[in-house]
Amino acid sequence: MSKESTFHASIIIRCYNEEAHIGRLLSGIMQQTTDDFEVIVVDSGSTDATLSIASQYPVKILNGNKEDFSFGSSLNIGCEAASGQFLVIVSAHVYPVHSDWITQLLQPFENERVACVYGKQRGNHTTKFSEHQVFANWFPETSDLNQNHPFCNNANAAVRRSVWERTRYNETITGLEDLAWAKQVMSTGLRIVYKAEAEVIHIHEETPRQVLNRYRREAIAMKAIFPQERFSFINFLHMFAKNAFNDVRLALKRSVFWRTIFSILSFR
């Protein structure tokens, strides 16, 4: 049975040691043109000042179990505590570009067949050159109100709570819980929408090893979601050469080749 909605939206922030970023996100949330929302912070055992910073804002803080952490389980904890009709999901290291970010993200839900809306992501001055290209490729300038594939991204997304109540996030996979969820709900005839106007800045400050670990987790999850897919060493060589070549060509065009060549090769 659906929980009665108290707010139009519940904003769910998953975090772990995000003292450098969570304040800017919460400040941006408080400056939105709508105030019909609650904010829920799901923390997975932060040992820095994350919770001290978050407690300076009108938020509800939930403590997850670090030992039992998964991306899906922390999301389900936040969704379970939410009272909004729509669940806005954001990473703690993003912040909104515009004051109508929430309004733009929720607007497509006027169509009752829409289950999820995800917004544009861009990097900042610390973002690696190749990741800027990934953001531009994954999150184009033009919205897609009825996309034909299940890609979405929970760093900047919203889902209809009534759909989540029927289809909770997978708590066993090592990442891509958003893709797994979208694939499942699309199979029931519901829609995934990309809204370019709902833009955030997504800050990744990762070492090459952390980048490797992130993509390793996602590769393991991808295999669980799409077990029929195959990706050989030859496929890897082809994709590496193609992506690195495109990045190098763009870096040369922008006269930043020598500043970015190591970053391009290590990221790709």
N, C-alpha and C positions, 0 to 999 in steps of 0.2 A: 504494500500500500504506500502511495506517495506521501512524503512528508509535506505538510502545509507550507507554502512559500511565505517567508517573512520579508525577504528582500527580493528585488528583481534579479540580482546576481550575487554570487559568492565568488570572491577572488581567492584562489588557492595558490599559495607560494610554497614550494618545496625548497628546503635549504639545508646546507651543512657548511659551517665556517664561511659565511658570506658577508663578513663585516665590511669588506671593501665596497660592496655593491648594494646591499639590501636597503640602505637608507635612501639612495637615489630612486630606487624603484618605488618605495613607499611614499616618498615625497611626490613623485609623478602621479601616483594613484590618487593621492589626496587633492591634486589639482585638476582632476577630471571634471567635465561639465555636468556629469551626473553624480549624485551621491546616494543613489538607491542600491547600495551594495554593502556587504560585509567583507572583511579581510581575514582569512585564516592562514596562519603560518604553520606548516608542518616541518618541525625541525628533527633532524636525525642525529642528535648528539653533539651539537656545535660546542667547541671548547674556546672559541674566541668571543668577540663582543657582539656577535650576531643577535642574540636574544635581548641583550641590553639595548641595542639600537632599535630592534623591532618593538620593544615594550614602550618606547616613546610615542608610538602611534596607536590609534584605536584599533587594535587587532586582537584576534583570538589565537593564542599560541598552543599548539598541540605537540607533544613530545613523542616521536616515534622511537622504536627500538633499533639502534644501530646494527645490532647483531642480526636482526631479522629483516634488514632493509632490502627492498627492491623498489624500482621506480613505480611499478604498478601498485604495490602495497601502500606506499606513502601517499599516492594519489587517492586511493580508496579511503584511507583514513580521513583525508581532507574532505572528500566528497560526502562521506558518511556524516560528518559534522555540519555540513553546509545546509542552509535553509533557503538558498536562492533558487529561482526557477531555472537559472542558467549558471553553469559552473565555468568561471574564467580561470584558466590554468596558465601560470607563468613561472619561468625560472627566476631564481633570486638574483641572477646576474644579467637581467635585462632591465630596460626602463623605456617607458612610452615616449614617442617622439612628439605626439600631439595631445592636446587636452580632450579631444573627442575620441580617443583610442577605444575606450570601452563601448561607446555608442556605435562606432563603426564596426566593431567586432560582433556586436549583438544584432545589428540591423538585419542581416539575412535570415534570422530566426523567425521573421514575419511569415516566411514560408514554412508551414508545419512539417514538411518532409525533410527539412534540414536538421541533421543530427549534430554536426560539428562545423565550426568556422575557425580557420586559422589565418593568422595575419603575416604581413611582411616582416622580415628580419634583415637588418643590415649591421655591419661591424663598426668599430670606431678606429681611432688612430693606432691602437695596439693590436688590432686584428691582423693575422697573417695574410699576406697578399693572396694566397690561394684560397683561403677561406672567404675572402671578399667575393671571389668568383663563384664559390659554392653558393653563398647567399644569393647572389644575382641570378644564378641558374635555378635554384630551388624556389625562390620567392620573386617572381617577375613583377614588373610594374603594372600589369593588367590583372584585374580580378577574374576569377573563374567561378561562376555561381552554380555550376553543376559539373564538377570535374569527373572524369571517367576513370579515375584511379584512386587508391586509398591513401596516398601520401598525405600526411599532415604532421604538425610538429607541436608538441606540448610545451615548448618554450614560450609560445604565444598563441593560445587557442581558447575556444569556449565550446562547451558541449551542453546539450539539453539534458537537464537532470533526470527527466522521466526516462530518457533513453539509457543513461548510465544506470539507473535503478534496475533495468532489465539486463544490461550488459556491463558488468563491472570490468575494470582493467585487469589484465592478466598479471598475476603476482609472481609468476615463476620464471619468466623470460628475463634476459640480462639487459634489455633495452628495447627500444622501438615499441613500447607498449601502446603508443599512440597509433602507429601503423597497424598493429594487430587488432586494436579496437575498431579502427575505421574499416578495415577489411571485413570484420564481422558484421558491423551495422550496415554496411553497403550491401551485403548479401541479403538483407531484409528489405531492400528497396529504398533505404534512406539516403540522403545526400550529404556529401562533404563539400564545403565551400571554401575557396581561397579569397580573402578580402585584402587587397593590396593597401587600402587606405588605413588599415589598422596596423600601424608600423611601430616596431620597437627596435632599439639598439641592443644587440646581443654580444656580450663581452666574454670572449674566451681568452684566458691568459694561461695557456698550457705549454708544458715542455713537449718536445718531440715524443718522449715516452708516454706522456699522458694522452697525446693525440692518438698514438698507436693503441693504447689500452681502450680508448673510447671507441675507435672503429673496430677493434677486435670484439668488444662486447656486442656492438651492433651487428657484426657479421654473424656471430653465434645466434643472436635473436632472429636475424633475417632467415637463417637456415631453418629455424623452428617455425617461422610464420609461413615460409614458402619452401617446404621440403623438396619440392620437385625441381627447384632451381639449381643450376650447376655453374660454378665459377672456377675455371682451371687456371693453372699457372700461366698459360698462354693468354687467357683473358686478362689476367693481372698485368702482364707485360704490355699488352695492347692498350689497356686503360691508362696505365702509368705513363706510357709514351705519349698518348694522345693528350691527356690532361696537362702534363708537364710542358709539352710543346706549346699548347694554347696559352698557358700561363706565361711562358718565356716570351712568346711573341707579343703578348699584351704588355709585359714589363718593358720590353724593348721600345714599344710604341710610346709608352708613358715615360721613358727615360729613367726607369728605376731598376734596370736589370741588375747592376752590381749590388744594390741594396737588398735585393729580394731573391737572388738565385739560390742561395743556401736554404732559405725558408721554403721556397717552391719545391725543391727536391726532397727535403725532409718531410714536408707535409704530405706531398703526393705519394 
